[in-house]
Amino acid sequence: MIVAARRADRGTDVVERIVATGGEVHVVRTEVSRAVDVAAMVQAALARFGRLDCAVNNAGIAGPRLTPVAEVNEAQWGEVMDVNPKGVWLCMKHEILAMLANEGGAIVNVA
């Protein structure tokens, strides 16, 4: 299993639980808003396991909290849009290409 995270240290608990149940896990630092990071994450999965059969895309940020919409600036909104819809799209784009090489797979997007 590949665990991808913007801050790899935040996934320590998840990694420990997977290992404790006998799973194999590899952490890849990934900023899902960057195509190069997402491509590297998928390539890491292929290099480690030889194929990609399934993926769960569970990345998202809330943006400014308790801030009226009229006070959110363009850069803050751009960051939310880069991570949430664009990040999911980038993941699916690269995951689908890898899955098609094996005649299919399954993707779950968490919003």
Secondary structure, DSSP 8 states (H G I E B T S, - for coil): -EEEESSGGGGHHHHHHHHHTT---EEEE--TT-HHHHHHHHHHHHHHHS---EEEE------STT--GGG--HHHHHHHHHHTHHHHHHHHHHHHHHHHTTT--EEEE--
